[in-house]
């Protein structure tokens, strides 16, 4: 790592490294390091080489960073734009950011106020309607996943429902983050900084609101605070909630399918299956709130 850092830092004019890079926990696929140089402190993300071999991965990373930069300066939240975008050094890919002091919050620390703020974050992202060159609307519904290796009869049923939901939602799409998990939001007091935009792209806004509720709101007070804040930006009168609830499984199904086919992905696959089970249990609760 140090050898590549000594070549990366001059490319991005980061200054000379003055302390060994310190690994930062939390990333599932990529490795993050805290790097101190003569010019300051930086977060250096080394992209997973296996992921970067996938078709379209490099373009997705670049358009994600473009989305990150496009949302800089918003009143509801901060972003941390990268320095130089995706940078290649001797066959490895890196993204470098200024270091952000802050922390993520997780249950049971998440409060109704956190959820209210996140409702404003998502609503303001959806309201602006940005366009990112090279980022296209996803009009085609994906093919069914092959679940034969899993031996779980629920997965083909969930898969079919998600695909039908996506078909019904594809006419309404906006550019958004698409992975506003609590780990991707750094808080300084009650001010959020949204990080890790690599999944950014077009998404149906109702579907992403469902996902945000599942990530953040574990009771009715928190859910209602989030929905009310979101509605200050977006009118939900015509929302197709049944389609959105079904489509809300799609990201988890995609990640589960990837983990099942990835060496060493068994633990993450098991955790994702539990998330899908919890999601199905929450569907009645969400229908009542969103009616």
Helices and strands as residue ranges (DSSP letters): H 2-12, E 22-24, E 31-37, E 40-46, H 49-52, H 57-70, E 78-79, E 82-89, E 92-98, H 112-128, H 153-169, E 174-176, G 182-184, E 185-188, E 191-194, E 201-203, H 205-216, H 220-231, H 241-247, H 250-260, H 266-290
